[in-house]
């Protein structure tokens, strides 16, 4: 499928048929998400992959009992990781493992540390959330490219999800992306005309 067709055919699925996506396809999607861009390659996210039906049932009330949560094959919980120093350490380790020179590693890590030092706690969360939506975009279009459906969701209680999933304070649920095979019919795609968007 051409990318333009993926974009045009993707829609926010409201109900899934409960069929499980093959593990190989899920892993392909996770790789598409993993390769999402982010500012300075910080990758300030952690994404929880929930397949267990009992956990999805437990989370449903914290998402206003929307059907996507309990009918999907897998629920992806997109979380921001506000521990940027921890992320920098992971990037440094990965660069060394991938064969980057000590000079290149030092230069890039010094740059990241300088960027992190300038970020106040108040700015850290919204900045990281903006990055996370780049990964979510990969998930939505990636799912359609692999032959299944998805739905971006903000209609849930981040605090309740954190409690139910027992997440540490630096991991902040920000968006949900249930994936599976649609059990509904998409409405005609509606978007504003070009002249109302581009100038």
PASEBA-1860 file (N, C-alpha, C; in nm, 3 decimals):
! residues 199
1> XXXXXXXX> 0.085/-0.119/0.000/0.000/0.000/0.000/0.089/0.125/0.000 ~ 0.059/0.219/-0.086/0.131/0.346/-0.089/0.106/0.423/0.041 ~ 0.206/0.504/0.081/0.192/0.577/0.206/0.069/0.667/0.205 ~ 0.042/0.731/0.092/-0.075/0.820/0.086/-0.204/0.741/0.107 ~ -0.208/0.615/0.061/-0.327/0.531/0.081/-0.341/0.491/0.228 ~ -0.227/0.465/0.293/-0.228/0.433/0.436/-0.288/0.549/0.514 ~ -0.242/0.670/0.484/-0.291/0.789/0.554/-0.440/0.810/0.530 ~ -0.485/0.788/0.407/-0.625/0.811/0.375/-0.717/0.703/0.432
9> XXXXXXXX> -0.667/0.580/0.444/-0.752/0.469/0.491/-0.750/0.453/0.643 ~ -0.648/0.507/0.710/-0.641/0.498/0.855/-0.752/0.581/0.918 ~ -0.813/0.529/1.021/-0.915/0.606/1.093/-0.915/0.562/1.239 ~ -0.979/0.642/1.324/-0.985/0.612/1.468/-1.091/0.505/1.492 ~ -1.047/0.382/1.501/-1.138/0.268/1.518/-1.202/0.271/1.656 ~ -1.333/0.259/1.661/-1.405/0.269/1.788/-1.435/0.134/1.852 ~ -1.424/0.027/1.773/-1.450/-0.107/1.825/-1.371/-0.207/1.744 ~ -1.308/-0.302/1.816/-1.230/-0.408/1.751/-1.303/-0.541/1.768
17> XXXXXXXX> -1.263/-0.639/1.687/-1.334/-0.768/1.692/-1.273/-0.868/1.789 ~ -1.169/-0.828/1.861/-1.109/-0.915/1.962/-1.007/-1.014/1.910 ~ -0.995/-1.025/1.777/-0.898/-1.119/1.719/-0.756/-1.073/1.752 ~ -0.671/-1.169/1.783/-0.532/-1.137/1.818/-0.448/-1.111/1.693 ~ -0.369/-1.007/1.700/-0.272/-0.979/1.594/-0.156/-1.076/1.612 ~ -0.108/-1.139/1.504/0.007/-1.229/1.517/0.127/-1.157/1.579 ~ 0.200/-1.230/1.664/0.313/-1.172/1.737/0.415/-1.107/1.643 ~ 0.439/-1.171/1.529/0.535/-1.117/1.433/0.493/-0.978/1.385
25> XXXXXXXX> 0.364/-0.960/1.361/0.313/-0.830/1.314/0.325/-0.725/1.426 ~ 0.295/-0.765/1.548/0.309/-0.672/1.661/0.454/-0.628/1.674 ~ 0.546/-0.722/1.662/0.688/-0.688/1.672/0.731/-0.595/1.560 ~ 0.675/-0.613/1.441/0.706/-0.521/1.331/0.658/-0.380/1.363 ~ 0.539/-0.371/1.423/0.487/-0.239/1.460/0.575/-0.175/1.567 ~ 0.616/-0.253/1.666/0.701/-0.198/1.772/0.832/-0.145/1.715 ~ 0.883/-0.210/1.612/1.006/-0.162/1.549/0.981/-0.031/1.474 ~ 0.866/-0.018/1.411/0.829/0.108/1.345/0.820/0.221/1.448
33> XXXXXXXX> 0.757/0.192/1.562/0.745/0.291/1.669/0.884/0.327/1.724 ~ 0.966/0.225/1.745/1.100/0.246/1.803/1.184/0.341/1.719 ~ 1.159/0.342/1.588/1.238/0.425/1.499/1.178/0.563/1.474 ~ 1.084/0.603/1.558/1.025/0.737/1.546/1.131/0.844/1.576 ~ 1.117/0.960/1.514/1.210/1.070/1.543/1.178/1.136/1.677 ~ 1.277/1.203/1.732/1.255/1.285/1.852/1.362/1.393/1.856 ~ 1.332/1.501/1.924/1.425/1.613/1.934/1.557/1.566/1.996 ~ 1.665/1.592/1.927/1.800/1.554/1.972/1.813/1.404/2.000
41> XXXXXXXX> 1.721/1.326/1.944/1.721/1.180/1.961/1.711/1.139/2.109 ~ 1.642/1.218/2.190/1.625/1.186/2.332/1.539/1.062/2.354 ~ 1.438/1.042/2.266/1.345/0.929/2.280/1.286/0.923/2.422 ~ 1.223/1.032/2.468/1.180/1.039/2.609/1.048/0.967/2.635 ~ 1.041/0.840/2.600/0.916/0.766/2.617/0.942/0.623/2.661 ~ 0.840/0.566/2.719/0.833/0.422/2.749/0.693/0.381/2.705 ~ 0.682/0.270/2.637/0.553/0.228/2.583/0.520/0.089/2.638 ~ 0.414/0.083/2.714/0.373/-0.043/2.775/0.281/-0.116/2.678
49> XXXXXXXX> 0.309/-0.243/2.653/0.232/-0.325/2.561/0.149/-0.423/2.644 ~ 0.017/-0.404/2.643/-0.072/-0.486/2.726/-0.156/-0.576/2.638 ~ -0.138/-0.706/2.655/-0.215/-0.805/2.579/-0.315/-0.876/2.671 ~ -0.283/-0.881/2.798/-0.363/-0.954/2.896/-0.503/-0.893/2.911 ~ -0.605/-0.974/2.889/-0.743/-0.925/2.892/-0.784/-0.877/3.030 ~ -0.739/-0.945/3.134/-0.775/-0.905/3.271/-0.724/-0.765/3.302 ~ -0.604/-0.733/3.257/-0.548/-0.599/3.280/-0.627/-0.495/3.203 ~ -0.664/-0.528/3.078/-0.744/-0.434/2.998/-0.879/-0.408/3.065
57> XXXXXXXX> -0.939/-0.512/3.120/-1.069/-0.497/3.190/-1.053/-0.408/3.313 ~ -0.942/-0.422/3.380/-0.916/-0.342/3.501/-0.895/-0.195/3.465 ~ -0.835/-0.170/3.349/-0.807/-0.033/3.305/-0.930/0.037/3.246 ~ -1.026/-0.041/3.196/-1.138/0.017/3.122/-1.211/0.128/3.197 ~ -1.245/0.113/3.326/-1.315/0.222/3.395/-1.235/0.352/3.399 ~ -1.102/0.341/3.398/-1.017/0.461/3.399/-1.010/0.525/3.261 ~ -1.072/0.460/3.162/-1.081/0.515/3.026/-1.228/0.528/2.986 ~ -1.311/0.557/3.086/-1.454/0.582/3.064/-1.524/0.466/2.994
65> XXXXXXXX> -1.472/0.345/3.018/-1.531/0.221/2.962/-1.548/0.226/2.810 ~ -1.457/0.293/2.744/-1.460/0.296/2.597/-1.425/0.156/2.544 ~ -1.501/0.113/2.444/-1.492/-0.025/2.396/-1.355/-0.061/2.338 ~ -1.283/0.040/2.289/-1.153/0.010/2.228/-1.061/-0.062/2.326 ~ -1.071/-0.027/2.454/-0.978/-0.080/2.555/-0.994/-0.231/2.570 ~ -1.117/-0.278/2.576/-1.141/-0.420/2.604/-1.156/-0.507/2.479 ~ -1.180/-0.445/2.363/-1.198/-0.525/2.241/-1.071/-0.534/2.156 ~ -0.970/-0.454/2.189/-0.848/-0.453/2.107/-0.766/-0.580/2.131
73> XXXXXXXX> -0.676/-0.605/2.039/-0.581/-0.715/2.054/-0.474/-0.680/2.156 ~ -0.415/-0.562/2.139/-0.311/-0.512/2.229/-0.340/-0.365/2.259 ~ -0.314/-0.326/2.381/-0.326/-0.185/2.420/-0.187/-0.130/2.443 ~ -0.153/-0.027/2.364/-0.024/0.040/2.381/-0.045/0.163/2.466 ~ 0.023/0.169/2.580/0.014/0.284/2.670/0.140/0.368/2.649 ~ 0.123/0.481/2.582/0.235/0.569/2.551/0.263/0.659/2.672 ~ 0.378/0.639/2.732/0.415/0.714/2.853/0.537/0.801/2.826 ~ 0.537/0.918/2.885/0.655/1.003/2.885/0.747/0.956/2.997
81> XXXXXXXX> 0.877/0.959/2.970/0.976/0.932/3.074/1.047/1.063/3.104 ~ 1.019/1.120/3.220/1.077/1.251/3.254/1.218/1.239/3.311 ~ 1.268/1.118/3.329/1.405/1.098/3.377/1.501/1.112/3.259 ~ 1.526/1.237/3.220/1.609/1.260/3.102/1.754/1.221/3.124 ~ 1.803/1.234/3.247/1.941/1.190/3.274/1.954/1.040/3.252 ~ 1.851/0.967/3.292/1.851/0.823/3.267/1.850/0.793/3.119 ~ 1.774/0.871/3.042/1.770/0.852/2.897/1.906/0.881/2.834 ~ 1.972/0.986/2.882/2.104/1.020/2.830/2.201/0.905/2.853
89> XXXXXXXX> 2.194/0.843/2.970/2.281/0.729/3.001/2.254/0.613/2.905 ~ 2.126/0.590/2.873/2.093/0.483/2.778/2.145/0.514/2.638 ~ 2.132/0.640/2.596/2.182/0.680/2.464/2.333/0.661/2.458 ~ 2.402/0.702/2.564/2.548/0.688/2.569/2.589/0.540/2.556 ~ 2.520/0.455/2.630/2.549/0.312/2.627/2.524/0.254/2.487 ~ 2.411/0.295/2.425/2.377/0.244/2.291/2.477/0.292/2.187 ~ 2.523/0.417/2.199/2.622/0.469/2.104/2.751/0.388/2.112 ~ 2.794/0.357/2.234/2.917/0.279/2.251/2.899/0.139/2.192
97> XXXXXXXX> 2.783/0.080/2.217/2.756/-0.055/2.166/2.754/-0.058/2.013 ~ 2.708/0.055/1.952/2.699/0.062/1.806/2.829/0.107/1.740 ~ 2.934/0.123/1.820/3.066/0.149/1.764/3.102/0.294/1.741 ~ 3.029/0.387/1.802/3.065/0.529/1.789/3.198/0.556/1.858 ~ 3.271/0.651/1.805/3.403/0.683/1.864/3.384/0.753/1.998 ~ 3.481/0.739/2.089/3.472/0.809/2.218/3.452/0.960/2.202 ~ 3.516/1.018/2.100/3.501/1.163/2.077/3.358/1.198/2.036 ~ 3.301/1.117/1.946/3.164/1.143/1.902/3.067/1.125/2.018
105> XXXXXXXX> 3.089/1.023/2.098/3.001/0.999/2.214/3.009/1.117/2.310 ~ 3.131/1.159/2.343/3.147/1.269/2.439/3.081/1.397/2.388 ~ 3.102/1.429/2.260/3.044/1.551/2.205/2.892/1.550/2.211 ~ 2.832/1.437/2.173/2.686/1.430/2.170/2.628/1.427/2.311 ~ 2.692/1.352/2.401/2.641/1.342/2.537/2.656/1.476/2.610 ~ 2.765/1.547/2.585/2.780/1.681/2.643/2.667/1.773/2.594 ~ 2.635/1.761/2.465/2.525/1.841/2.409/2.393/1.807/2.478 ~ 2.364/1.677/2.493/2.239/1.636/2.557/2.233/1.682/2.703
113> XXXXXXXX> 2.345/1.670/2.773/2.347/1.714/2.912/2.323/1.865/2.923 ~ 2.378/1.941/2.828/2.355/2.086/2.828/2.209/2.119/2.802 ~ 2.148/2.045/2.711/2.006/2.064/2.679/1.919/2.030/2.800 ~ 1.951/1.920/2.866/1.874/1.877/2.983/1.888/1.976/3.098 ~ 2.006/2.031/3.116/2.032/2.124/3.228/1.951/2.252/3.216 ~ 1.920/2.291/3.092/1.844/2.415/3.070/1.694/2.396/3.087 ~ 1.650/2.271/3.099/1.506/2.243/3.102/1.455/2.242/3.247 ~ 1.365/2.336/3.277/1.307/2.338/3.412/1.209/2.221/3.427
121> XXXXXXXX> 1.184/2.178/3.552/1.087/2.069/3.572/0.951/2.099/3.510 ~ 0.910/2.227/3.509/0.780/2.265/3.452/0.776/2.247/3.301 ~ 0.891/2.262/3.236/0.897/2.250/3.091/0.921/2.106/3.044 ~ 0.975/2.024/3.134/1.018/1.889/3.095/0.902/1.802/3.046 ~ 0.792/1.799/3.122/0.681/1.711/3.085/0.617/1.751/2.952 ~ 0.576/1.879/2.933/0.514/1.914/2.804/0.610/1.897/2.685 ~ 0.739/1.921/2.707/0.836/1.900/2.598/0.839/1.753/2.561 ~ 0.848/1.665/2.661/0.855/1.521/2.634/0.725/1.470/2.571
129> XXXXXXXX> 0.612/1.528/2.612/0.484/1.486/2.554/0.476/1.521/2.406 ~ 0.533/1.635/2.368/0.534/1.671/2.225/0.616/1.569/2.146 ~ 0.725/1.521/2.203/0.807/1.421/2.135/0.730/1.289/2.121 ~ 0.658/1.253/2.227/0.586/1.126/2.228/0.485/1.115/2.115 ~ 0.424/1.229/2.077/0.323/1.223/1.971/0.384/1.189/1.835 ~ 0.516/1.209/1.820/0.582/1.165/1.697/0.581/1.011/1.691 ~ 0.607/0.949/1.806/0.605/0.802/1.811/0.462/0.750/1.791 ~ 0.364/0.821/1.847/0.224/0.780/1.830/0.184/0.785/1.682
137> XXXXXXXX> 0.230/0.887/1.611/0.201/0.896/1.467/0.255/0.775/1.392 ~ 0.377/0.732/1.429/0.431/0.611/1.366/0.344/0.490/1.395 ~ 0.291/0.483/1.518/0.206/0.369/1.555/0.079/0.365/1.472 ~ 0.016/0.479/1.453/-0.112/0.484/1.382/-0.097/0.444/1.235 ~ -0.002/0.506/1.168/0.018/0.475/1.027/0.086/0.339/1.008 ~ 0.172/0.303/1.105/0.238/0.173/1.099/0.138/0.059/1.109 ~ 0.040/0.072/1.199/-0.062/-0.032/1.214/-0.135/-0.054/1.083 ~ -0.179/0.054/1.020/-0.254/0.041/0.894/-0.166/-0.021/0.786
145> XXXXXXXX> -0.038/0.015/0.784/0.053/-0.040/0.683/0.071/-0.190/0.698 ~ 0.052/-0.241/0.821/0.069/-0.384/0.848/-0.062/-0.461/0.840 ~ -0.172/-0.390/0.809/-0.298/-0.458/0.784/-0.395/-0.464/0.901 ~ -0.372/-0.383/1.004/-0.469/-0.378/1.113/-0.498/-0.233/1.150 ~ -0.576/-0.212/1.255/-0.632/-0.081/1.283/-0.589/-0.031/1.420 ~ -0.622/0.096/1.447/-0.577/0.160/1.571/-0.669/0.276/1.606 ~ -0.645/0.333/1.723/-0.721/0.450/1.764/-0.639/0.533/1.862 ~ -0.606/0.659/1.828/-0.536/0.744/1.924/-0.635/0.789/2.031
153> XXXXXXXX> -0.596/0.783/2.158/-0.689/0.816/2.266/-0.621/0.898/2.374 ~ -0.688/1.007/2.413/-0.648/1.084/2.531/-0.754/1.077/2.640 ~ -0.867/1.013/2.610/-0.979/1.007/2.704/-0.959/0.901/2.810 ~ -0.873/0.931/2.905/-0.847/0.839/3.016/-0.782/0.917/3.129 ~ -0.780/0.858/3.248/-0.716/0.920/3.363/-0.573/0.870/3.374 ~ -0.479/0.959/3.349/-0.338/0.923/3.360/-0.304/0.876/3.501 ~ -0.361/0.945/3.600/-0.333/0.910/3.740/-0.383/0.769/3.773 ~ -0.504/0.737/3.727/-0.560/0.604/3.755/-0.480/0.496/3.683
161> XXXXXXXX> -0.441/0.521/3.559/-0.359/0.423/3.487/-0.227/0.400/3.562 ~ -0.167/0.508/3.610/-0.040/0.495/3.684/-0.058/0.406/3.807 ~ -0.168/0.427/3.878/-0.193/0.346/3.999/-0.215/0.200/3.963 ~ -0.303/0.175/3.867/-0.336/0.037/3.830/-0.214/-0.037/3.777 ~ -0.132/0.032/3.700/-0.014/-0.032/3.640/0.109/-0.022/3.728 ~ 0.094/0.044/3.843/0.203/0.057/3.940/0.329/0.118/3.877 ~ 0.310/0.231/3.811/0.420/0.296/3.740/0.497/0.390/3.832 ~ 0.628/0.402/3.815/0.705/0.501/3.893/0.668/0.643/3.852
169> XXXXXXXX> 0.702/0.740/3.935/0.656/0.878/3.913/0.712/0.941/3.786 ~ 0.827/0.893/3.737/0.884/0.952/3.615/0.819/0.899/3.488 ~ 0.735/0.796/3.499/0.667/0.739/3.382/0.523/0.787/3.383 ~ 0.488/0.874/3.288/0.358/0.943/3.288/0.275/0.900/3.167 ~ 0.168/0.820/3.189/0.081/0.784/3.076/0.022/0.909/3.011 ~ 0.038/0.919/2.879/0.000/1.041/2.806/-0.101/1.014/2.696 ~ -0.090/0.901/2.630/-0.183/0.866/2.521/-0.194/0.715/2.514 ~ -0.309/0.671/2.462/-0.332/0.528/2.442/-0.344/0.499/2.293
177> XXXXXXXX> -0.304/0.379/2.256/-0.322/0.336/2.117/-0.361/0.189/2.115 ~ -0.490/0.159/2.129/-0.533/0.021/2.110/-0.517/-0.018/1.964 ~ -0.475/-0.142/1.941/-0.459/-0.192/1.805/-0.533/-0.325/1.790 ~ -0.577/-0.353/1.670/-0.650/-0.476/1.645/-0.718/-0.470/1.509 ~ -0.817/-0.555/1.492/-0.891/-0.560/1.366/-1.029/-0.497/1.387 ~ -1.061/-0.401/1.303/-1.183/-0.320/1.322/-1.309/-0.404/1.320 ~ -1.403/-0.362/1.405/-1.537/-0.421/1.408/-1.641/-0.312/1.384 ~ -1.597/-0.202/1.325/-1.689/-0.092/1.294/-1.661/-0.046/1.152
185> XXXXXXXX> -1.739/0.048/1.106/-1.725/0.099/0.969/-1.680/0.245/0.976 ~ -1.572/0.278/0.906/-1.526/0.416/0.912/-1.624/0.511/0.845 ~ -1.640/0.627/0.904/-1.719/0.732/0.839/-1.633/0.799/0.732 ~ -1.694/0.868/0.638/-1.612/0.939/0.538/-1.513/1.032/0.608 ~ -1.391/1.034/0.558/-1.286/1.117/0.620/-1.318/1.264/0.596 ~ -1.318/1.339/0.706/-1.345/1.482/0.697/-1.223/1.560/0.746 ~ -1.176/1.650/0.665/-1.069/1.742/0.703/-1.100/1.879/0.645 ~ -1.045/1.981/0.707/-1.064/2.117/0.655/-0.999/2.128/0.516
193> XXXXXXX> -1.055/2.214/0.430/-0.996/2.231/0.297/-0.857/2.294/0.304 ~ -0.778/2.274/0.198/-0.640/2.323/0.195/-0.630/2.471/0.226 ~ -0.723/2.549/0.170/-0.712/2.695/0.188/-0.731/2.739/0.333 ~ -0.788/2.652/0.416/-0.805/2.685/0.558/-0.687/2.638/0.641 ~ -0.592/2.573/0.579/-0.478/2.518/0.653/-0.345/2.576/0.607 ~ -0.325/2.580/0.476/-0.194/2.621/0.424/-0.198/2.768/0.380 ~ -0.091/2.838/0.411/-0.083/2.978/0.367/0.063/3.014/0.344
END
